[in-house]
Amino acid sequence: LLPSLPTLTVLIPFLSLAGLFYSATVDETFPQGCTSTTSLCFYSLLLPVTVPVYVFFHLWTWMGIKLFRHN
């Protein structure tokens, strides 16, 4: 069974963030010192976090527009 869209909208960013925190704390091979924006490592960590956050806020905006137009 698939969860509803609002559930997925909240669940996917939280799972992505939890996975990132888990990797950062547990995995020994997690890259350390990826704070320089010129580093490829920085963008390899930024992209998996950016996509779910973008989807979440895109759907949030879309729902806001739908609610505004129907009220």
DRENBATI-844935 format. One record per atom (N, C-alpha, C): atom name; z, x, y; residue number from 1. Coordinates in nm, 2 decimals. Example, Ala and Ser with C-alpha at 12.3 -4.5 7.8 and 13.67 -1.06 7.14 Angstrom:
<atoms>
ATOM N 0.78 1.32 -0.57 1 $
ATOM CA 0.78 1.23 -0.45 1 $
ATOM C 0.78 1.32 -0.33 1 $
ATOM N 0.71 1.28 -0.22 2 $
ATOM CA 0.71 1.37 -0.11 2 $
ATOM C 0.79 1.29 0.00 2 $
</atoms>
This chain:
<atoms>
ATOM N 0.00 0.08 -0.12 1 $
ATOM CA 0.00 0.00 0.00 1 $
ATOM C 0.00 0.09 0.13 1 $
ATOM N -0.08 0.05 0.22 2 $
ATOM CA -0.08 0.12 0.35 2 $
ATOM C 0.01 0.06 0.45 2 $
ATOM N 0.09 0.14 0.52 3 $
ATOM CA 0.18 0.09 0.62 3 $
ATOM C 0.09 0.04 0.74 3 $
ATOM N 0.16 -0.04 0.82 4 $
ATOM CA 0.09 -0.10 0.94 4 $
ATOM C 0.05 0.01 1.04 4 $
ATOM N -0.04 -0.02 1.13 5 $
ATOM CA -0.08 0.08 1.23 5 $
ATOM C 0.03 0.12 1.32 5 $
ATOM N 0.12 0.03 1.37 6 $
ATOM CA 0.23 0.08 1.46 6 $
ATOM C 0.33 0.17 1.38 6 $
ATOM N 0.35 0.15 1.25 7 $
ATOM CA 0.43 0.24 1.17 7 $
ATOM C 0.36 0.37 1.16 7 $
ATOM N 0.24 0.38 1.13 8 $
ATOM CA 0.16 0.50 1.12 8 $
ATOM C 0.16 0.58 1.25 8 $
ATOM N 0.15 0.50 1.36 9 $
ATOM CA 0.15 0.57 1.49 9 $
ATOM C 0.28 0.64 1.52 9 $
ATOM N 0.39 0.59 1.48 10 $
ATOM CA 0.51 0.66 1.50 10 $
ATOM C 0.54 0.76 1.39 10 $
ATOM N 0.50 0.73 1.27 11 $
ATOM CA 0.54 0.81 1.15 11 $
ATOM C 0.46 0.95 1.15 11 $
ATOM N 0.33 0.94 1.18 12 $
ATOM CA 0.25 1.06 1.17 12 $
ATOM C 0.29 1.18 1.26 12 $
ATOM N 0.32 1.15 1.39 13 $
ATOM CA 0.37 1.26 1.48 13 $
ATOM C 0.50 1.31 1.43 13 $
ATOM N 0.59 1.22 1.39 14 $
ATOM CA 0.72 1.27 1.34 14 $
ATOM C 0.71 1.36 1.22 14 $
ATOM N 0.63 1.32 1.12 15 $
ATOM CA 0.61 1.40 1.00 15 $
ATOM C 0.54 1.53 1.04 15 $
ATOM N 0.45 1.53 1.13 16 $
ATOM CA 0.39 1.66 1.17 16 $
ATOM C 0.49 1.75 1.24 16 $
ATOM N 0.57 1.70 1.32 17 $
ATOM CA 0.67 1.78 1.39 17 $
ATOM C 0.78 1.83 1.29 17 $
ATOM N 0.82 1.74 1.20 18 $
ATOM CA 0.91 1.78 1.09 18 $
ATOM C 0.86 1.89 1.01 18 $
ATOM N 0.73 1.88 0.97 19 $
ATOM CA 0.66 1.99 0.89 19 $
ATOM C 0.66 2.12 0.97 19 $
ATOM N 0.63 2.11 1.10 20 $
ATOM CA 0.62 2.24 1.18 20 $
ATOM C 0.76 2.30 1.19 20 $
ATOM N 0.87 2.22 1.21 21 $
ATOM CA 1.00 2.27 1.22 21 $
ATOM C 1.05 2.33 1.08 21 $
ATOM N 1.01 2.26 0.98 22 $
ATOM CA 1.04 2.31 0.84 22 $
ATOM C 0.98 2.45 0.82 22 $
ATOM N 0.85 2.46 0.85 23 $
ATOM CA 0.78 2.58 0.83 23 $
ATOM C 0.84 2.69 0.92 23 $
ATOM N 0.87 2.66 1.04 24 $
ATOM CA 0.93 2.76 1.13 24 $
ATOM C 1.06 2.81 1.08 24 $
ATOM N 1.14 2.73 1.02 25 $
ATOM CA 1.28 2.77 0.98 25 $
ATOM C 1.28 2.83 0.84 25 $
ATOM N 1.20 2.78 0.74 26 $
ATOM CA 1.21 2.82 0.60 26 $
ATOM C 1.11 2.92 0.56 26 $
ATOM N 0.99 2.91 0.60 27 $
ATOM CA 0.88 3.00 0.55 27 $
ATOM C 0.89 3.14 0.61 27 $
ATOM N 0.90 3.24 0.52 28 $
ATOM CA 0.91 3.38 0.57 28 $
ATOM C 0.77 3.43 0.63 28 $
ATOM N 0.66 3.37 0.59 29 $
ATOM CA 0.53 3.41 0.64 29 $
ATOM C 0.49 3.34 0.76 29 $
ATOM N 0.58 3.25 0.82 30 $
ATOM CA 0.54 3.18 0.94 30 $
ATOM C 0.53 3.29 1.05 30 $
ATOM N 0.42 3.28 1.13 31 $
ATOM CA 0.40 3.38 1.24 31 $
ATOM C 0.51 3.38 1.34 31 $
ATOM N 0.56 3.50 1.37 32 $
ATOM CA 0.66 3.52 1.47 32 $
ATOM C 0.60 3.58 1.59 32 $
ATOM N 0.64 3.53 1.71 33 $
ATOM CA 0.59 3.59 1.83 33 $
ATOM C 0.46 3.53 1.87 33 $
ATOM N 0.43 3.41 1.85 34 $
ATOM CA 0.30 3.35 1.88 34 $
ATOM C 0.31 3.28 2.02 34 $
ATOM N 0.37 3.34 2.11 35 $
ATOM CA 0.39 3.28 2.24 35 $
ATOM C 0.28 3.31 2.34 35 $
ATOM N 0.20 3.41 2.31 36 $
ATOM CA 0.10 3.45 2.41 36 $
ATOM C -0.02 3.36 2.39 36 $
ATOM N -0.07 3.31 2.51 37 $
ATOM CA -0.18 3.21 2.50 37 $
ATOM C -0.31 3.28 2.47 37 $
ATOM N -0.32 3.41 2.47 38 $
ATOM CA -0.44 3.49 2.44 38 $
ATOM C -0.45 3.51 2.29 38 $
ATOM N -0.34 3.48 2.22 39 $
ATOM CA -0.33 3.50 2.07 39 $
ATOM C -0.40 3.38 2.00 39 $
ATOM N -0.47 3.42 1.89 40 $
ATOM CA -0.53 3.31 1.81 40 $
ATOM C -0.42 3.24 1.73 40 $
ATOM N -0.32 3.31 1.70 41 $
ATOM CA -0.20 3.25 1.63 41 $
ATOM C -0.14 3.13 1.71 41 $
ATOM N -0.14 3.15 1.84 42 $
ATOM CA -0.09 3.04 1.93 42 $
ATOM C -0.17 2.91 1.91 42 $
ATOM N -0.30 2.92 1.91 43 $
ATOM CA -0.38 2.80 1.90 43 $
ATOM C -0.38 2.75 1.76 43 $
ATOM N -0.36 2.83 1.66 44 $
ATOM CA -0.35 2.78 1.52 44 $
ATOM C -0.23 2.70 1.50 44 $
ATOM N -0.13 2.72 1.58 45 $
ATOM CA -0.01 2.64 1.58 45 $
ATOM C -0.02 2.52 1.67 45 $
ATOM N -0.09 2.53 1.78 46 $
ATOM CA -0.10 2.43 1.88 46 $
ATOM C -0.19 2.31 1.83 46 $
ATOM N -0.30 2.34 1.76 47 $
ATOM CA -0.39 2.24 1.72 47 $
ATOM C -0.33 2.13 1.63 47 $
ATOM N -0.26 2.17 1.52 48 $
ATOM CA -0.20 2.07 1.44 48 $
ATOM C -0.10 1.98 1.51 48 $
ATOM N -0.04 2.03 1.61 49 $
ATOM CA 0.06 1.94 1.68 49 $
ATOM C -0.01 1.86 1.79 49 $
ATOM N -0.12 1.91 1.84 50 $
ATOM CA -0.19 1.83 1.95 50 $
ATOM C -0.26 1.71 1.90 50 $
ATOM N -0.32 1.72 1.78 51 $
ATOM CA -0.40 1.61 1.73 51 $
ATOM C -0.32 1.48 1.71 51 $
ATOM N -0.20 1.48 1.64 52 $
ATOM CA -0.12 1.36 1.62 52 $
ATOM C -0.07 1.31 1.75 52 $
ATOM N -0.03 1.40 1.84 53 $
ATOM CA 0.03 1.36 1.97 53 $
ATOM C -0.08 1.29 2.05 53 $
ATOM N -0.20 1.34 2.05 54 $
ATOM CA -0.32 1.28 2.12 54 $
ATOM C -0.34 1.14 2.07 54 $
ATOM N -0.35 1.13 1.93 55 $
ATOM CA -0.37 1.00 1.87 55 $
ATOM C -0.26 0.90 1.91 55 $
ATOM N -0.14 0.94 1.91 56 $
ATOM CA -0.02 0.86 1.94 56 $
ATOM C -0.04 0.80 2.08 56 $
ATOM N -0.06 0.89 2.18 57 $
ATOM CA -0.07 0.85 2.32 57 $
ATOM C -0.20 0.77 2.35 57 $
ATOM N -0.30 0.80 2.27 58 $
ATOM CA -0.43 0.72 2.29 58 $
ATOM C -0.40 0.58 2.24 58 $
ATOM N -0.34 0.56 2.13 59 $
ATOM CA -0.31 0.42 2.08 59 $
ATOM C -0.21 0.36 2.17 59 $
ATOM N -0.11 0.43 2.22 60 $
ATOM CA -0.01 0.37 2.31 60 $
ATOM C -0.07 0.32 2.44 60 $
ATOM N -0.17 0.39 2.49 61 $
ATOM CA -0.24 0.35 2.61 61 $
ATOM C -0.33 0.23 2.58 61 $
ATOM N -0.39 0.23 2.47 62 $
ATOM CA -0.48 0.12 2.43 62 $
ATOM C -0.39 -0.01 2.41 62 $
ATOM N -0.28 0.00 2.35 63 $
ATOM CA -0.19 -0.11 2.33 63 $
ATOM C -0.14 -0.16 2.46 63 $
ATOM N -0.11 -0.07 2.56 64 $
ATOM CA -0.06 -0.11 2.69 64 $
ATOM C -0.17 -0.19 2.76 64 $
ATOM N -0.30 -0.14 2.75 65 $
ATOM CA -0.41 -0.22 2.82 65 $
ATOM C -0.43 -0.35 2.76 65 $
ATOM N -0.42 -0.36 2.62 66 $
ATOM CA -0.43 -0.49 2.55 66 $
ATOM C -0.32 -0.59 2.60 66 $
ATOM N -0.20 -0.54 2.60 67 $
ATOM CA -0.09 -0.63 2.64 67 $
ATOM C -0.10 -0.67 2.79 67 $
ATOM N -0.15 -0.58 2.87 68 $
ATOM CA -0.16 -0.61 3.02 68 $
ATOM C -0.27 -0.72 3.04 68 $
ATOM N -0.38 -0.71 2.97 69 $
ATOM CA -0.49 -0.80 2.98 69 $
ATOM C -0.46 -0.94 2.93 69 $
ATOM N -0.38 -0.95 2.83 70 $
ATOM CA -0.35 -1.08 2.76 70 $
ATOM C -0.23 -1.15 2.82 70 $
ATOM N -0.16 -1.08 2.91 71 $
ATOM CA -0.04 -1.15 2.97 71 $
ATOM C -0.07 -1.19 3.12 71 $
</atoms>
